[in-house]
Amino acid sequence: MTPEKKTDQSPSSPALAHARKAWTPRSPVQVVLDQIGKQEKKVAELQKDLDTEKTTLTKLLQAKKILEST
């Protein structure tokens, strides 16, 4: 009762051979610059999320003040 293995996924199939790009070596400088770009995007996204959370917290704190004053 073992699952059947798929043998149809050979790496030499014509569809996969044309879909892959050739490997091109990159300099260490280019690798680091790419990492910096990825990190900048990640930080920008996290900053956007943080700003949204801060706005939500501000609204909730205002609601808390209103509820405590009654």
Secondary structure, DSSP 8 states (H G I E B T S, - for coil): ----------TT-HHHHHHS-------HHHHHHHHHHHHHHHHHHHHHHHHHHHHHHHHHHHHHHHHHH-
